[in-house]
Amino acid sequence: MGKTTKKAVSICITSAKGGVGKTTLILNLAGIYEVLEKKVLLIDLDVTNGGLALSLNKPYKKNIYSLFEDISLNIHNNFSEYVTKYDNYIDVLPCFTDPRSAGKISNSLIEEIIDRASFLYDVILIDTTHLLNELNLYTLDAVDKILYIIGNDAVNLKNMKSIIKIFNDLKIDKYKILLNNSYNPYKDYFSLYDIKNIIKTNIDYSLSSQFFIPNIDSYVMNGKIITLDKKVPKVYGKDYESLLNIATDLLVRGDDTNE
């Protein structure tokens, strides 16, 4: 008999401000998990600009709203009927195309979807907007880990400082912070020492400006994941190693008793 216990670690990837390379980072982490031979589900909950499936050039008929609706009507089919397959390791549960559907989603169903997926995958990566609305707050509460991506500019850091204060007040400590210097190598306003003083906490991970990909549009147009390009570990060795460390660190959880 196969295992009936949950095996997936659910990770919400979010940001303190838009435009910090969040979607690219999610796809790169998915590529790293594929290299590690982990089965990955990408859930697109960016209800304003969801584009994970589009970035991977994968057309789809069903999306997360289809799954929400069928679960609520108790006509839920096999989970695989709702996801879009990228390759043997990565599946995508796309966002809905009509933003009006966001108001029809029951927050309680988010936890149920994560729960169902947890028996089928090793890693669940969830993309959200930077807004602290009800949908996103419920998602942050439902996942095992939260990875915040910030950039090196004043607005990013001030927003992150506010979020950290909220988390401290709510006694939420399951988040990590990634400083992404790669999405815009020209935004390098503050030193690491200054950043820590501004946001009043440590930076857990960072990607350097050297990981800036000049031809990133060609990856998007061709539906390719950067970290699955065999040249990348050689050309961007240090940052590729950082992504490996981030991916493996996020797999560890305090209540993980699976062997």
Secondary structure as UniProt FT lines:
FT   STRAND          9..15
FT   HELIX           22..35
FT   TURN            36..37
FT   STRAND          40..44
FT   TURN            47..49
FT   HELIX           52..55
FT   TURN            56..57
FT   HELIX           64..72
FT   TURN            73..74
FT   HELIX           79..81
FT   STRAND          84..85
FT   STRAND          90..93
FT   HELIX           99..104
FT   HELIX           107..117
FT   TURN            118..120
FT   STRAND          123..127
FT   HELIX           134..142
FT   STRAND          145..150
FT   HELIX           154..170
FT   STRAND          175..180
FT   TURN            185..186
FT   HELIX           192..199
FT   STRAND          205..207
FT   HELIX           209..211
FT   TURN            214..215
FT   HELIX           216..221
FT   TURN            222..223
FT   HELIX           226..228
FT   TURN            230..231
FT   HELIX           232..235
FT   HELIX           237..251
FT   TURN            254..255
//
